[in-house]
Amino acid sequence: MDKQPDHFSAPWLLGTSFLLLGAAMVEKGLNIFGWSLPWVDVFPRQLLDWAVALAVFEIALSLRQLLDARVRSAEP
């Protein structure tokens, strides 16, 4: 029986990225009214930067895994 190649996915990277994105949006919305989330000590743009960095890292890992699987399947 032929074994299917496992594709790498790090759902914790994407989950953390979306969590940071949501926190940045909520924090920015609250800042308009002069309020803040008590556990956030950074600017919302920094939360957004971290979210984008994690998402890009996940995309890079997934694309690398897909490329490796494609190369392996092309070998005779």
C-alpha positions in Angstrom: 0.0 0.0 0.0 1.3 3.4 -0.9 1.8 5.8 2.0 0.4 9.3 1.6 3.0 12.1 2.3 2.2 14.0 5.4 1.9 17.7 4.9 3.3 20.0 7.6 0.8 22.4 9.1 1.2 24.3 12.3 -2.3 25.3 13.3 -0.9 26.8 16.5 1.0 29.4 14.4 -2.2 30.3 12.5 -4.3 30.3 15.6 -1.9 32.5 17.5 -1.7 34.8 14.5 -5.5 35.2 14.3 -5.6 35.7 18.1 -3.0 38.5 17.9 -4.9 40.0 14.9 -8.1 40.0 16.9 -6.4 41.5 19.9 -4.9 44.3 17.7 -8.3 45.1 16.2 -10.1 45.2 19.6 -7.2 47.2 21.2 -7.3 49.8 18.3 -11.1 50.0 18.6 -10.9 50.5 22.4 -8.1 53.1 22.0 -10.5 55.3 20.0 -12.6 55.6 23.1 -9.6 56.0 25.4 -9.8 52.5 26.9 -7.3 49.7 26.7 -7.1 45.9 27.2 -5.5 45.4 30.6 -3.1 42.6 29.5 -1.8 44.5 26.4 1.3 46.6 27.1 2.2 47.3 23.5 0.8 49.3 20.6 -1.8 47.6 18.4 0.6 47.9 15.4 3.1 45.7 17.2 0.5 43.1 17.7 -0.3 43.3 14.0 3.4 42.9 13.2 3.7 39.8 15.3 0.5 38.3 13.7 1.8 38.9 10.2 5.2 37.5 11.1 3.6 34.2 12.4 1.3 34.0 9.3 4.2 34.5 6.9 6.3 31.8 8.8 3.4 29.3 8.5 3.0 30.0 4.8 6.7 29.6 4.3 6.7 26.2 6.1 3.7 25.0 4.3 5.1 26.0 0.9 8.4 24.3 1.7 6.6 21.1 2.6 4.6 21.1 -0.6 7.7 21.7 -2.7 9.5 18.8 -1.0 6.5 16.6 -1.6 6.3 17.6 -5.2 10.0 16.9 -5.7 9.7 13.5 -4.0 6.8 12.5 -6.2 8.7 13.5 -9.4 11.6 11.3 -8.6 11.6 8.0 -10.5 
